[in-house]
Amino acid sequence: MNKSELIFNIADRADVPRATAAGVLEAMVETIREALVAGDTVAIPGFGTFSVRERAARTGRNPRTGESIQIQASKAPAFKSGKTLKDALN
């Protein structure tokens, strides 16, 4: 499912215009993004939890040359699904 199909389904289920559904989806994504940038987690009961995970600095290898390279520490977004979502899939 792509973004436009998601907007269509949200509009259909909530019985609102597509423009409203698109605005709500954009607001939700932006709110989650801002919370993660601030270092917070976002928990949606029954769905899952969005968080930020720290990746430590490490030594990697350039696949072309085989040369060792230093990979800097970084932060990465993470999602852990909730029990209700896991149960729906199995």
Protein Blocks (a to p, Z undefined) as FASTA:
>chain_A
ZZklmmmmmmmmnopafklmmmmmmmmmmmmmmmmmnopacddehiaccddddddddddd
dfknopacdddddddddddddfklmmmmZZ
